[in-house]
Amino acid sequence: MSSPAPPSTSNSFLEQTVSLMSSVAGYLRLPAIASTGAAAVLTSLLYFKQKALIYPSHIPANSRTDLPRPSQFRIKDYEELIIPTNDGEKLSAFYIRGPRGGPNSNVTVIMFHGNAGNIGHRLPIARTLIESTGCNVFMLEYRGYGISTGEPDETGLNIDAQTGLDYLRDRAETRDHKLLVYGQSLGGAVSVKLVAKNQNRGDIYGLILENTFLSMRKLIPSIIPPAKYFAVLCHQVWATDTLIASIKVPILFLSGLQDEIVPPIHMKRLHDMATTSLKIWKPFPGGDHNSSVLEEGYFDAIADFVGTATGQPTYKKETS
């Protein structure tokens, strides 16, 4: 793998990602500014069209057809994959290697992204993560997102996450790797469910959550205030708050205190509910729902956590 580009290049890529995802946040805030007179309409949307609201996989434009590739971000050592699920879908994925023979070459981070865009849009985050930790990164695309087949829903995304984990466990290159699961926003809910179900095998060493919610029903009053009394109608539940106490692996909580989509109190409550022997709270005073990755110390916190969770020395970044 070639030497990383200068930090300014990495930051530029990250800023592009944040700018793109911020336009998505504007779309997600639209229901919140609707008047209370629209409560009946919003309630109908909540029940009958909630999958379209919760999983806007078509946002930003062309997200279902335009998939950025790692090579566009000067990433060279990677594979593009199509992974079948046991219910007949085909999932797009990237497996990106860190420095071969490096101190964390036996560590793979599984990335689950938020509820819009595709895995290609998060490649700058993966690249910076590799530069900061030396780990390998596995980016799995949900059904109905990017070029993966199918339609998204809670059951399906959980199947997808399990499919990705099983793939790494069966793959010769990664079957003995130490695994960490990293989820942003909706991806955090996916991650908690996956870790809760699979942590007893001993190959999952840690969980990283960024700007994740307690549950979709508890998030609705913030996103669609007029529909707060009808949140029970939400059948895409994602009850992260009922699972977090069962997590026994170390957890890193990355919270943007200016989050305009998921109120930061959600992350604080998840942290307080966690019972694992090692939980780390890392707030970012200037970070909003998408820009936390730009905050000073974000990737350093992950690098320190990887070292602590895996029992390996904290990775020293390469210099160009």
C-alpha positions in Angstrom: 0.0 0.0 0.0 1.4 3.4 -0.9 2.1 6.0 1.7 -1.0 8.1 2.7 -1.6 11.4 1.1 -0.8 14.5 3.1 -3.4 15.3 5.8 -4.8 18.2 3.8 -5.8 15.8 1.1 -7.6 13.5 3.6 -9.3 16.5 5.2 -10.5 17.7 1.8 -12.0 14.3 1.1 -13.7 14.2 4.5 -15.1 17.7 4.0 -16.6 16.7 0.7 -18.3 13.8 2.4 -19.7 16.0 5.2 -20.9 18.5 2.7 -22.8 15.8 0.8 -24.3 14.3 3.9 -25.3 17.7 5.2 -27.6 18.2 2.2 -29.2 14.9 3.2 -29.7 16.2 6.7 -31.7 19.1 5.2 -34.0 16.6 3.6 -34.4 14.7 6.9 -35.3 18.0 8.7 -38.2 18.8 6.4 -40.8 16.9 8.5 -39.7 18.7 11.6 -40.5 22.2 10.2 -44.0 21.1 9.1 -46.9 22.8 10.9 -49.0 21.1 13.5 -51.9 21.4 11.1 -50.2 18.7 9.0 -50.3 16.2 11.8 -52.9 13.9 10.1 -50.9 13.8 6.9 -47.7 13.2 8.7 -49.2 10.5 10.8 -50.4 8.7 7.7 -47.0 9.1 6.2 -45.5 7.7 9.4 -47.5 4.5 9.2 -47.8 3.9 5.4 -44.7 5.5 4.1 -42.3 5.1 7.0 -39.8 2.9 5.1 -39.4 5.7 2.5 -38.9 8.2 5.3 -36.5 6.1 7.4 -34.5 4.7 4.6 -34.1 7.5 1.9 -31.6 5.4 -0.1 -32.3 7.6 -3.2 -30.9 10.6 -1.4 -28.7 12.3 -2.6 -29.5 12.0 -6.3 -28.3 8.9 -8.2 -27.3 7.1 -4.9 -28.7 3.9 -6.3 -26.6 4.0 -9.5 -23.6 6.2 -8.8 -21.2 4.3 -6.5 -17.9 6.0 -5.9 -15.0 3.6 -5.9 -11.9 3.4 -3.6 -9.6 4.3 -6.4 -11.2 7.7 -6.6 -9.8 8.4 -3.2 -6.3 7.1 -3.8 -7.0 3.8 -2.2 -5.2 1.0 -4.0 -5.4 -2.2 -1.9 -9.0 -3.2 -2.0 -11.6 -5.6 -3.4 -15.1 -4.9 -4.7 -17.5 -7.7 -3.6 -21.0 -8.9 -4.2 -22.2 -11.0 -1.2 -25.4 -13.1 -1.4 -27.8 -13.3 1.6 -29.7 -16.3 2.6 -33.0 -14.7 1.5 -31.9 -14.1 -2.1 -30.4 -10.5 -2.1 -27.0 -9.5 -3.4 -25.0 -7.0 -1.3 -22.3 -4.7 -2.5 -19.2 -4.4 -0.3 -15.7 -3.1 -0.2 -12.9 -4.8 1.6 -10.0 -2.3 2.0 -6.7 -3.4 3.5 -4.5 -1.4 5.8 -0.7 -1.6 5.6 0.2 -5.3 5.0 2.3 -6.6 7.8 1.4 -3.6 10.0 0.7 -3.9 13.7 -3.1 -3.9 13.1 -3.1 -6.0 9.9 -5.0 -8.6 11.9 -7.8 -6.2 12.8 -10.8 -5.5 10.6 -13.4 -2.7 11.3 -16.9 -3.4 10.0 -18.5 -0.1 8.9 -22.3 0.5 8.9 -23.4 3.9 7.5 -26.3 6.1 8.2 -29.7 6.0 6.6 -28.9 7.8 3.3 -26.3 7.7 0.5 -24.2 4.6 -0.1 -20.9 3.1 1.0 -19.0 5.0 -1.7 -19.9 8.3 -0.1 -18.2 7.1 3.1 -14.9 6.1 1.5 -13.1 9.2 2.8 -14.0 8.2 6.3 -12.7 4.6 5.7 -9.5 6.0 4.2 -8.9 8.3 7.2 -9.8 5.4 9.6 -7.1 3.2 7.9 -4.5 6.0 8.0 -5.3 6.6 11.7 -5.5 3.0 12.9 -3.7 0.7 10.4 -6.7 -1.6 10.4 -8.5 -3.1 7.5 -12.0 -1.8 6.8 -15.0 -3.8 5.5 -17.8 -1.6 4.2 -21.1 -3.5 3.6 -24.0 -2.0 1.7 -27.5 -2.6 2.9 -30.2 -4.0 0.7 -31.9 -1.3 -1.3 -28.9 1.0 -1.1 -26.3 1.7 -3.6 -26.1 -1.2 -6.1 -27.3 -3.8 -3.6 -30.6 -5.5 -4.5 -33.8 -5.5 -2.5 -35.8 -3.1 -0.4 -34.6 -1.9 3.1 -36.4 -2.7 6.3 -35.4 -3.5 9.8 -35.5 -7.3 9.4 -33.6 -7.1 6.1 -30.8 -4.8 7.4 -30.3 -7.2 10.3 -29.9 -10.1 7.9 -27.5 -8.0 5.9 -25.3 -7.2 8.9 -25.2 -10.9 9.9 -24.4 -11.8 6.3 -21.4 -9.5 6.3 -20.1 -10.8 9.6 -20.5 -14.4 8.5 -18.6 -13.6 5.3 -15.6 -12.3 7.3 -15.7 -15.3 9.6 -15.7 -17.7 6.7 -13.1 -15.8 4.6 -9.6 -17.3 4.8 -7.9 -13.9 5.1 -10.1 -12.6 7.9 -11.4 -15.7 9.8 -8.8 -15.2 12.6 -9.0 -11.4 12.6 -10.0 -9.3 15.6 -13.2 -7.5 14.6 -14.6 -4.1 15.7 -18.0 -2.9 14.6 -18.5 0.8 13.8 -21.9 2.3 13.2 -23.0 5.9 12.4 -26.6 6.9 13.2 -28.8 4.2 11.8 -25.6 2.1 11.4 -25.2 2.3 15.2 -28.6 0.6 15.7 -27.6 -2.1 13.2 -24.2 -2.5 15.0 -25.7 -2.9 18.5 -28.1 -5.6 17.2 -25.3 -7.4 15.5 -22.9 -7.3 18.4 -25.6 -8.3 21.0 -26.3 -11.4 18.9 -22.7 -12.4 18.1 -20.4 -11.2 20.9 -20.2 -14.6 22.7 -18.0 -16.1 20.0 -15.1 -13.9 21.1 -14.0 -12.5 17.8 -15.7 -9.1 18.3 -13.4 -6.9 20.4 -15.3 -3.6 20.4 -18.2 -1.5 19.3 -18.0 2.1 18.1 -21.1 4.2 18.0 -21.5 7.7 16.5 -24.7 9.8 16.9 -27.0 6.9 17.4 -30.6 7.0 18.7 -32.3 5.2 21.6 -35.0 3.9 19.3 -36.9 5.1 16.2 -40.0 5.6 18.2 -38.2 7.8 20.7 -36.6 9.7 17.8 -39.8 10.6 16.0 -40.8 13.5 18.4 -37.6 15.2 17.3 -38.0 14.5 13.6 -41.8 14.8 13.2 -43.1 16.7 16.3 -46.7 16.7 15.2 -46.6 12.9 15.1 -45.2 12.4 18.6 -48.4 10.9 19.9 -48.5 8.4 17.2 -44.9 7.1 17.4 -46.3 3.7 18.5 -47.4 3.3 14.8 -43.7 3.1 13.8 -43.1 -0.5 13.0 -39.4 0.1 12.2 -38.5 0.1 15.8 -34.7 -0.3 16.1 -34.9 -0.5 19.9 -31.2 0.1 20.6 -32.0 1.1 24.2 -33.3 -2.4 25.0 -30.1 -4.0 23.8 -27.2 -1.7 24.9 -27.1 -3.2 28.5 -26.5 -6.6 27.0 -23.3 -5.6 25.3 -20.2 -6.9 27.1 -17.5 -5.8 24.7 -15.8 -2.4 25.1 -17.9 0.5 23.6 -16.7 3.9 22.3 -19.4 6.6 22.2 -18.7 9.4 19.8 -21.3 12.2 20.3 -21.6 15.4 18.3 -23.2 17.9 20.8 -24.6 20.0 18.0 -26.4 17.1 16.4 -29.5 18.5 14.7 -31.1 15.1 13.7 -30.5 12.9 16.8 -30.6 14.9 20.0 -27.3 14.3 21.9 -29.3 13.1 24.9 -29.9 9.9 23.1 -26.2 9.1 23.0 -25.7 10.1 26.6 -28.5 7.9 27.7 -27.2 4.9 25.7 -23.8 5.5 27.4 -25.4 5.6 30.8 -27.4 2.4 30.1 -24.3 0.5 29.0 -23.0 -2.0 31.6 -19.9 -3.2 29.9 -16.7 -2.9 32.0 -15.1 -0.5 29.5 -17.2 2.3 28.0 -15.6 5.5 26.8 -17.5 8.8 26.3 -16.0 11.2 23.7 -18.1 14.3 23.1 -17.4 16.8 20.3 -18.8 20.2 21.2 -18.8 21.5 17.6 -19.9 18.3 15.9 -23.3 18.0 14.3 -24.9 14.9 12.9 -22.5 14.6 10.0 -19.6 16.8 10.8 -18.3 15.0 13.9 -15.8 13.2 11.8 -14.1 16.6 11.1 -13.8 17.4 14.8 -10.3 17.4 16.4 -9.6 14.1 18.1 -12.2 12.1 16.4 -9.9 9.5 14.7 -7.4 9.7 17.5 -10.1 8.5 19.8 -10.9 5.6 17.6 -7.2 4.7 17.3 -6.8 4.8 21.0 -9.9 2.7 21.4 -8.7 0.1 18.9 -5.5 -0.3 20.8 -7.2 -0.6 24.2 -10.0 -3.0 22.9 -7.6 -5.3 21.1 -4.8 -5.2 23.5 -2.4 -4.0 20.9 -0.3 -0.8 21.0 -1.9 2.3 19.6 -1.1 2.6 15.9 1.5 5.2 14.9 0.4 7.0 11.7 2.6 6.7 8.7 4.1 9.9 7.3 4.5 10.7 3.7 
